[in-house]
Amino acid sequence: MLDAKSTDGTPMFTAKDAVCPMHAPADHPKIPPSRVGILLANLGTPDGYDYWSMRRYLNEFLSDRRVIDYSPLIWQPLLQLIILTKRPFSSGANYKSIWNHDANESPLATITKAQTAKITQTMKARYGDNVMVDYCMRYGNPSTKSKVRALIEAGCQKILFFPLYPQYAGATSATANDQLFRALMDEKWQPPVRTVPAYFENPVYIDALAQSVERAYAAMETKPDILVTSYHGVPKRYLMEGDPYHCQCQKTTRLLKERLGWSDDRIKTTFQSRFGPEEWLQPYTVEEVARLAEAGNKRIAVIAPAFSADCIETLEEINEEIRESFEEAGGESFTYIPCLNDDDAHITALSTVIEENLRGWLD
């Protein structure tokens, strides 16, 4: 058994950890000690912002039937011949504007690595060498398949799979789980697995959100007129077909409002990132911030509670496109409150969710 390392380069196990199973013959191959693997999963990132890196990433993302559920007979020709001919250029420019050039990776990759490192420390302090923590991406690298294989090779006989989406949606949590199950289909000896459910109403998550708002507001001389909670949108049709995402977003805002002790008129739920011709969940953030400015709300703050880490939708779309919409409509002060990222309160919240879902495996 070769030495293995996690995504951040830290050893998952080494050859000297491997032992011969009890009661096995002396010539039995040595195997690593049994552990529980904790696999964090985020949306994904292109390997670079050049045309071909963007095209590969967008092709994988936009070919997912959980994301775009139109008939492939109609959608794939449109995607391959038109969208993927033009969109990699514009998307690449957007990624270039936020790219972590020092590490040569997207901010989502940088932040997810930092989250993984901190959660690893917390889990090691709680469970010692009985756990391994790593991360994967639904689209791009490191792939879910490669990380499932690595955990199994490292001796993880049980895997806790944690999609980093506070609210459940078919286009996020479900497709991440789908990819996990596809990876398991290639394993001769499948380990028992658990998938972490949505944690949008967990008090530790709501408290972490509230703390981020309180810190941002405390740093301002003049407080915003309203806080806009901007969630990633999905087609309204998905709600009608039974997806609970819209309801969970609304509840997240309500719980945040109650934790802050605010009245209804100080906070507003909106949805961003509309794609395609059909109606999506409303109100649309880019239109609503303009309406707020025109109605006399000259100072607003925006937070993105559906994102566990800052990414293209927050750093570019919110902090550039949506900000511009507000200012062009007469808004004077626009504050983007960053995602929870690797903030200590967020790491505590995620670690608490993990511990709750490890019960019965590690107690």
N, C-alpha and C positions, 0 to 999 in steps of 0.2 A: 504494500500500500504506500503510495507516494505521499510526501508532505502536501498539505493543502492550505491555501490562504483564502481569507474572505476578500470582499471587494476592496476594502481599505488597506489590504496588504498584511493585516495581522493574522497570525497562525490560527487556523481552525483546528488542526491537529497536526502532529508530526509523526514520523515513522516510529519513534521511540514510545509513543503513546499506545501503539497497537499491541494487542495481547492475543494469545491463543485462547479460544473459548474453553470454559470449564468443562471437564470430562471429555474434551476432544482429543484425538490422537496427537502425538507430539508434532507430526508433520503437517497438521492443519494450518492453513494460512492464517496469519495474524490479522485481526480486525480492530478497528478503532473502538474505544469504549462507547457504550450507548448514551446518546444525548437527545434532547429535544431541540429541534431547529425552529427558530422564529424568523420568518421571512416577511419583511416589509415590502409592500408593492405600491409603486406610484405609476402615474400615467405613462411617462416616457419622455424621451428626448432624442433629437437627431444627434448624430456623431459630430456634425459640423454644420455651418450655415451655408456651405457651398451648394450648388444646384443639385448634384447627385446625392449628397447626404440628405438634403431636404426632400428630394423626390422619393428616396427609399422610405424615409420615415412617414411622409404623408401617404404614400401608397399603402403601407401597412395599417396606418391609422384609419384612413378613409375607406379601406376595403373591409373593415370590421362590420359585420352585419348588425352588431349591437349598436354601433354608432350611426351607420347609414343603412336603413333596412329596406331600401328600394330594391326592386328586382335587379339582380346582377346583369340581366340581359339589357336593361336600360341604363343602369348606373355605371357599369364598368367601361363601356365605350366612352361615355361622357367623362369619366374620371381619367382614363388613360390617354385619350386623344386631346382633351381640352384642358381640364383642371390641372393635371400634372405636367402639362406643357408650360403653363404660365405661373401657377401658384408657388412653385419652389423659389422663384425669384423674389416675389413680394414677401413670402414667409421668411426666406433667408435674410432679407434686409431687416425684418423685424427682430429676428434672433440676433443678428449682428449688433443691433443697438443695445442689447442687454447681455451679450455674451461675456462670460468670465474668461477673459483673454489670458490671464495669468495661469489658470488651470486648464485652459483650452477645453472648456465644457460649458454647458448651459447652467444657469443659476439653479434650476431644479435638481440637476445632478449634484452640484456642490452642496446644496442644502440637505438633500436626502442622505448624502454621505455623512454630513455632520449629525443629523438626527440618528442615523444608525450607530455612529460611534458613541454618542451619549447614551442611547438606549442599551447598547452593549455593556457599558460601565454599570448602569443601573441593574441590569439583569445578572451580571456577574456578581455584584455585591449581594444580590438576593438569593441566587441559585448556584453560585460558584461555577464549576466546570460542567454542570449538568445541562447547560444551554449553549447554543450558538445563535448569533444574530447576524443576519445579512439582509441585503435588499435586492430587489429586481425591478424591472420596468415592464409594463404591459407591451409597449411598443419601443423598439430600439434596444439599446444595450445598457446594462447586462440583462439578458433575456430571462424570463421566468424559467424556461426549460433548463438553461445552463445552471441556474442557481438551485433548482430542485435536485439536479444531478449532483452538484457539488455537496449539498447538505447530506444527501444519502451516502455518498462516498465517504463523508467525514464521520459517519456513524449515527446520524440522526434517524432514529427509528420512529419518531413522531414529529410532525411538522405543524406548527401554528402559522397560518397564512393570514396576513394582516393588510388588506387593502386600505391605504391611507386616505379614505374618503369618509368624512363625518356623516354625510347623508348617503343613503343607498340610492343608486340609480342603475338601471340596466346597462347604460352606456359607460359606467365607471366600475362600480363594485362587481357587477355580474360578469362583465367581460374579463376582469382580472381573475375572478374565480374560474371562469371558463378556461383561461390559459393555464391555470394551475392544473385543472383536471386533464387537459390535453397532455401536459408534461407527464403526469402520472400514468397515462395510457402507455407510455414507452418504458415504464419500469417493470421489470420482471417481478420484483418484490416490492409492492406498494406499501409505504408506511401509512399508519393511521394519520389522518389530517383533520384539522379543524379550521374553519374560516371564521374570522372575526366579523361580527355583524356591525351595522352602522352604530355609531356612538354619539350621535348628534344631541341626545338628551342626557348624556352622562354629566353629572354635576361638575366633575373635574375639568371636562372640556369647556363647558359653559363658563366656569370660573376663569379659566385661562383666557378665553375670548374677552371676558369682561375686564380682566386685568390689563390687557393690551389697549382697550379703549380708554380705561382710566389713566394709564400712563400717557397716552397721546394727548388726552384732554388736559391733563395737569401741566403739560409743557406749553400749552397755548395761552396767550394773554386774553384773547377773545375766543369764546367757545363757539363751535359750529352751530348753525341754526337747526341742522338735522343730520343724523347719521344714516347713510345709505348702506344697507347690507346687500351687496351685489353677489348673486350666486350664478354659477355657470348655467346657461339655459339648456333646455331640451325641447323638442317639438311638443306642443300642447297635446297632440294625439297620444303621446306616450302616457300622459296623465289619464286620459280617457280609457286607455287600455290597461290601466291598473298599476302603473309605476308610482311608488309612494314618494318619489323625490320632492315634488312640489309641496306636499303636506309636511314633510320633514324639514324643508327649508323654512316654511312659515313658522313651524314650532321652534326652530332654532332661534329665529328672530324674537319670538315671544319670550322664550326663556332668557335670552340675553337682556331684553328690555326689563324683565322682572328682576333679574340679578342686579342690574344697574339702578333699579328703583325709578325708572323713567315713566313718563306718560306716553300714550300711543303716538302723539304728534311729534315726538322727537326722533323717531326711527322709522325707516321705510325699507320694505323688501322689494328688490328688483332682480332682473335676470339679464345676463350679458351673453356675448359670443354667438349671436344668431347666425345660422348658416343655411342657405337654401331658400326657396320661395314660400314654404308653408309657414303657418302661424306657429310661433314658439310661446313658451310661458311669458306672460307679461306682468307688469310693465317692463319694457326694455330699458336697461340702465342708461344707454347712450341717449335715449330720448327723454327719460325721466329726469336726469340731472339738468337738462336744458329747460324742461318745464318748471323745475324747482327754482332755477335762477330767474326765469321770467315771472314767477309768482312772488319774487322778492326775497327768496332765500339765497343771500349772497355769499354765505359761508357754509360749506358742507364738508363732511368727512365721509370717506368711503372705506368699507372693510369687506373682505371676501371670505366669509366663514366656510365656504365649501372647499377651499383649497388648504391643504396642510402645509404647502410650501409655495413660496413665490415662484412664478413661472411666466411664460409669455403672456398669458391672459391677465395677469395682474401687473407685471412690470411694464409691459408695452401697452396692452389694451386699456387697462384702467388708468394707469399713470400718464398715458399719452393721449390716446383717442378719446376716452371718456372725459378726461380733464379738459381737453380742447373743446368738446361739445359744451361743457358747463361754462367755460370762460367766454366762448363766442356768444352765448345767450345772455351774457351780462354778469355771470358769476365772478366774484372777486377773490375768494380764498377757497382753494381746493386742497384737502389733506387726504393723502392715501395712508391708511394705517396698515402696515405690513402684515403678511400672514404670520402665523405663530412660529413657523420655521423651527429652529432649534432652541427657542426660548425655554428657559428652565421649567416654567409652568406648563408648557406644552409637552416637554419630555416627561414630566410627572404625570400628566394626563394620559399620554400614550402608554406609559409604563403601567399605569393603573389598569387601563383597559386590557393590556397584555396579561397582567397577573390574574385578572378576573377570568380570562379565558383559558388560563393554564390550570385552573382548579381541577383536581382529580388526576392530573398528570404530574404536577409538581406541587406538593403541599408540605 
